[in-house]
Amino acid sequence: MNAPASAPPTHALVLAVPRGALFAETLDLLDRLGYDTRPIRENERRLLFPELGIVTMRPSDVPTYVEHGAADFGITGKDVLIEQSERDVYELLDLGYGRCRMVVAAPAGSDAMGEALRRLGRVRVATKYPRTTRAYFARTGRHVEVVEVKGSVEIAPLCGLVDGIVDLTATGRTLAENGLEIVEEITVSTARLIANPVAHKLKAAAVDEFVARARSVLAGSIARDDRR
């Protein structure tokens, strides 16, 4: 039923799939929905079925593609949606997987952030999430200087660049390996299914069918886990 097609029909949905941490579980979900994702697992960036086109990209690019209609819907982390809260997209479904926490972390056993606040009246924090970080510290009544980094955030305090970091963690192990400890939790992030508002209206039946199928598959997975 879901054999790949040579070209997508005009009515087909286009789904943006995130590479990175959510990639494997997203492809597992698509497999359970009946789509053979082996070509994408083997580094194809696009896969076409009669009713669905799948394209892969960085998680942070998914809301952009969906907002502008290059993809009808997509999957990305809640952390990305919070950071890009200005994007005009609909959040359709919490997919539940890819659970991690966005946290504030600082050198273990120290009060580097508290000391910086007392001495300088502000704290310097490295992060890949500058908007979320500024908003969080503003809500908690603290001045923050944000240092935006693209690579490994964990090394920034070790180099004396910052007093602490804001980053995602699933287990806290990487933080601990770099001599950091969690001092505050900002939010919890899981994978979310989002849609372009126009596509959601014009292709409502197809989008709603996909959402219903995904919800059913996920509910089945939860039920199996509960029986173990």
Secondary structure, 3 states (H helix, E strand, C coil): CCCCCCCCCCCCEEEEEECCCCHHHHHHHHHHCCCCCHHHHCCCCEEECCCEEEEEECHHHHHHHHHCCCCCEEEEEHHHHHHCCCCCCEEEEECCCCCEEEEEEEECCCCHHHHHHHHHCCEEEEECCHHHHHHHHHHCCCCEEEEECCCCCCHHHHCCCCCEEEEEECCCHHHHHCCEEEEEEEEEECEEEEECHHHHHHCHHHHHHHHHHHHHHHHHHHHHHHHC
